Amino acid sequence: MKSDGIAGSAPARELSPPGDVPASRVSASLLALIILTQFPAALTLTVTAPLLADMAADLLHPGTSPFLIKLITGRVGPAMIVGAPLAGWLADRFDRRPLLAFFGIAFILSAVAPAFLDGVGPIVAMRAVSGACGGALATIGLAMVGHYYGPERRPGIIGIMAFLTLAISILALPIAGLAATSGWRHAFLIFPIMTPLVLLALLRPLPAPAREPGAHAPAPGRGGGLPRIPVALLVIAVVVGLALSLPGILYSFYFEELGVRDVGTISLLLMYQAAVAGAATLLFGRASARFSPTAIFVICFACTAVGLGIQGIATDYRIAGLSLTFTGISMGWLVANVSATTIALVDERHHGAAIGIAQALSALATLLGISDSLQDALGIKGIFLGIAAISALLVLGLASRVLPLRRVGA
């Protein structure tokens, strides 16, 4: 069993109040709906990853900095900063079904729009809308995990969600790269695949959770006050954004600096990282049963420090590509562990708001990703080395329990 430290024997059930829907009531369609909520945000970031260099060549005028094209990806994060906590607050108080339908429809329309738009400005605006909607959907879906599944089943469900989300990302990368060979606009026509999410949200009402005696969390609509989130978890959420979002924005330019000019090759490299992350997520549920949340974070940030450290000094794209093994492992567990730990350590009345806040903090990193001054001062490799150093410091803080992961007031 595990505790809130590196090792221990406190049972996992103590981390969260009881309350679970019987398996017979969690239908396949409900589980599918919960899983699908995670795909839009992932696709919003993934599909454009191998396209930025080509979009820069097509959309930017001569003499304009090519890094401005990063707004197409970089504006997604700030939009999530708004969409995720807002949706979390709404999900704690209102019926999630119309929320899912609204955000799903808005996402599909805004995500497809860049295929038909000219100029960076309109495209960035639509990407901001799709980013806000993607963050909103992901937040609502994760809140539903805490609402419908008990503490011992949540890590496994979150692991499955993370695996399938990464699988979609893996499939989207080569498809986007292939579509981009005949024009980058074709890659944005991938997004209507999220139509089943809207249909599932509209088909039937969501069941109410059955709670064990003594469960104290009220149904959505009755929550009050603000979520009490551990400081360590807030710090971790910010660093997770640095470790995952910022390199994701820069990889297309990074590999171009290393001499990779072909969009298909960049797609394959990123697909390899996503494949490693997907394999890691398959083991997340088992790892959560064996190790504490702190231990998993220590492993993840150690892998981040090693992977980005190598990328920061690599001069050959093949060595950099191999280092994606380490960053892939951390990618596979970091997001899942943040979600599972937030659900475990925050009162169930505020799952939606707490998850939204954590996702918003992670999205803050994209503000740095669109900063030309940061690029000019450090360069892409310097940024990678900086994130590696921060990750190493966080490993020390967590391992020494200077940053303890425990319920506020516990």
N, C-alpha and C positions, 0 to 999 in steps of 0.2 A: 504494500500500500504506500501512499505518499502523504506528504505534508506540504506546507507552504514554503518550505526551505529546499535545500539541495537533497536532503534525504530525511526520512522520518517514518512514523507509523500512524499518523492521524488519518482516519478514513476520509475518502474524497467526499462522502455525503455531508460532512460537516461544513464544507465550503459553501453550500447552497441550500436554501430551504427546500423541503420536499414538494412534490407536485408534478404529476406526470399523467399524460393521456394514455389510457390502455392501448396496447398495440393494435387492437381491433378497430379503434376509433381513428388512428392515424392512417388514413387511406393512402393508397399509392399516389392518387392524384394530389393529395395535400403535400406529401413528401416531395413529389415532382415540382410542385409550385414553390416550395421553400428552396429547393436546389436551384431552380431557374432564376430566382431573384439575385443570385450571385453572379450570373453570367454577364449582364449588361455592363457593369463597371469594369470587369476584366476585359471584355471585348473593346470597350471604348479606348483603353490604353494599348491593348495588344495590336489591334489592327493597324494602327498608324506607326508602330515602332519601326518597321522596315521602310516606311514610305517617305520619311521626313526629308531626306536628301533630294529625292526626285521632286517632291512638292516644292522645295526651296528653289530648285532650278526652273520650275514651271511658273511659280507664282510671284517670286520676288524680282524686283527691278534691278538692273545692273547698278552696282555700287552700294546696294542695301545689304546689311549684315545677314548672312544665312541663318544665324541663330534666332532671328525673329520668327522663323517658321516654327520654332519650339512652342510658340503660343498655341499652336493647334493641339499639342498635347499638354502643354503647361497650364492652360486655362482650365483643364479638366479638374485638377486638384483644388484650386480655389472654389470652383463651383461645388465640389463635393463638401467643402468646408461649410457651405450653406445648406446644401441638400440633405446631408446625412443627419446632423443634429435636429433639423426641422422635422424630417420624417420620423426620427426616433421619438421626438416629443409627441407628434401626432399619433404614432403607433401605440404609445402608452395610454392614450386617451380615447381613441376612436376606432371604429371598425376598420380592420386592415384591408378588407376586400376591396372597397372602392378606392382606397389609397393605392393598392397594387395596380388596379386597372388604369387609374389616371396616370400614374408615373410610368407605367409600361407603354401606354399609347404615346405619351409625350416623348419617351425615349426613342421609340422606333422612328417617329417622324423626324426628330432632330438629328438622329444618328445617320440617317440616309441623306439628309439634305446636302451635305458637302459634295456629293456626287454631281449635283446640279447647280452649284454656286461657283461664281468667279470672284477672285480676290480673297486675301487673307482675312479681312475684317468679318464678312458674313460667315465664313467658315468657322472662325474662332467663336463667334456668337453662338452658332448652332452646337459646336462642340461643348461650350459651357453649359448649354441646356441639357445635352445628353449626359454630361458629367454629373450635373446635379441630380438628374433622374436616376442615373446608375447608382450613385451613392445612396439615394433615398431607398431604392429597391433592395440594395444589399443590407442596409440597416434594418429595414422591416423584416426581411427574411431571417436574419440572425436573431432578432427579438422573438420571432416565432419559434425558433429552436428552444430558447429558454422558456417559452410559454407552453409548448406541447411535449417537451421531453424532460425527464428527470435528470439529476446530476450525473448519474452513472452512464447514461446513454448519450449525453450531449457531446463528449469528445469524439465518439465514433461517428455521430451524425455530422459534426463539423468537419471531421477528417474526410468523410465521403464528399461533402460539399466542396471542400478545397481541392480534392483530387479531380472531381468532375469539372470544376471551374478551370483548373490547369489543363485538363484534357481538351476543353474547348479552346483554350489559348493555344495549345500545341497545334490543333487542327487549323485554327484561324491564321496562324503565322504563314504556313506555306500557301494557303489559299489566297491570303492577301498578297503575298509576294508574287504568286502566279498571276493573279488578276492585275497586279501593277505592271507586269511586263507589256500589257497592251494599254496602259494608262492607269495612273494612280487612282482616278475617280472610281474605277470599277470595284476597288476594294471596299468602298463604303456601301455597296449593295449587299454586303453580307448581313447587315443588321436586321432585316426582316425575319431572320430565323428566330427572333425573340417573340414572334406573334403567339406561340403557344402559352407563354406566360400570361398574356392578357386574356386569352380564352379560358385558361384554368381559373383565373381570378373571377371571371364572370359566370362560370358554370354553376357554382354552388356556394352556399354560405360556409364560412369557416366554423368548425366545431369549437365548443367551449371546452377548456381543459378540465379534467377531473382531478381534484386535489385530495391528498391524504389528510386525515384529521390533523389539525394543528397548523396546516399551511397558512401563512399569514399574508400572502400577496394577493391583493384584490385583482379583479378583472380589469382589463384595459378600460380607461375612462374614469377610474377612481383613484389613480395615482396622484400624489401631491408632493410638493417640495422639490428639492434638487437631489440628483444622485450623489452619493458619497463614494468617490473613486479614489483608490490608493494613489499617492503621489508617484510611487515607483511605476505604476501602470501608465500614468500619464506621460512620464519620461520615456518609457518603453515605446509608447505609441508614436511619439515624435521621432525617435531613432529608427523605428521600423519604416516610417515614411522616408527618412533619409536613405536607409539601406536598400529599399526596394524601388520607390518611385523615382528618385533622382537618377540612379544609373539607368533605369528604364527609359528616361527621357534622352539620355546622352549616348546610349549604346550605338545608335545608328551613326552618329558623328565620330564616336570613339573608334569603331572598326574602320571607318573611312580614313581616319588619321593613320591607322596601321596598314593601309594599303588595300583594304577591301572595298571595291567599287560596285560590286554586283549586289543588287537588292536580294536576289535569291540566296546568296551565300550568307548575308546578314540574317535573313529569315531562318536559315538552317541552324546558325549558331544560337540564336535566341530560342529556337525550337528545342535544341539540345538542353539548354538551361531549364526550359519549362518541363521537359521530359524528366529530368532529374528531380525537379520539384514535385512533379506528379508522383513519382515513385516514393518520395519521402512522405507525402500526404497519406499514402496507403498505410503507413506505419504509425500515423499520428495517434489514432485511437489506442493502439497497443502501448505506445510510448507514454501516453497520458496515464494509463493504468499502472505503469511501472515507475515513472519519474514525476517529480513535482513540477508545477509550472515554472518555478525558478530554474530548475535544472535544465528544462527544455530551452528556456531563453538563453541560458549560458552557452549551451551547445550551438544554438542558432547564431548568436552574435560572435562566437569564436569562429564559426565558418565564414561569416560575413567579413570579419577582420582579415582572415587568410585570403579569401577569394578576391576581395577588392584591393588588398595589399599587393597581390601578384599582378592584378590588372593595372595597378598604378605604376609598376616598374617594367611591365612587359614591353618588348619591342617587336615581337612576332605575334601575329593574330592567332596562330595555332596554340601558343602558350596561353594567351589570354582566353582562348576558347576552352582550353582544358580547365582553367581556373573557374569557369562557369559552373563546374561541378560543385564547388563549395558554396557559391552564392545560390545555386539551385536548391541545395539542401536547406539553407536558411529560408529561402522563399517558400519552400513547402511547409515549413512548420511555424514560421513567425506569425503570419496572418491568422492561421487557425488557432494558435496558442493565445494570441491577443483576444480573440473572440471568446474562446472557451474560458479564459481567466476572467474576463470582464463579466460574463454571465455568472461565474462562480462567486465572485467577490462583491458584487453589487446587488442590492436588494431587488427582488424580482419586479417590484412596482416600477422600477426605473431602468429596466434592461434596455429598452429602446433608446432612451436619452443617453445612457452611458455608452452604448455601442456607437451611437451617432457622434458623441464627443470624441471617442477614441479614433474613429475613422476620420473625423475632421482634423485632429491633431496630426495624424499620419499624412493627410493630404497637404499639410502646411509645407512639406518639403518641396512640393512642385513650385512653390513661389521662388525658391532658390534656383530651381532648374531653369527658370526663364530669365534669370538675371545675367545680363551680359557682363556686368562688373565682376561678378564672382568668377565667370569664365575667364575674363581677362586677367584677373589677379592670380588665379590658381591653375587654370587650364583643366581639362577634363581629368587627366591623370592626377593632378593635385587634389581635385575634389574627391576622387576615389580613395586616395591615401588619407584624406581628412576623415572620411566616413569610416574607414578601417580603424583609425586611431580612436574615434568616438566609440565604436563598437567594442574595441578592446577595453576601454575604460569602463564601459557598462558591464562587461564580463566581470571585471574586478569588483565593481560595486554590488552586483547581484550575488556573486560568490561569497563575498565578505559580509553580506547582509547589511551593508550600509544603506542599500535601497531594499527594504523588506517588502515582500508581496503578502499582504494580509488585509482582511476586512478593516475598514476605517472604524476605530472604536473597539476593535477586538483585542 
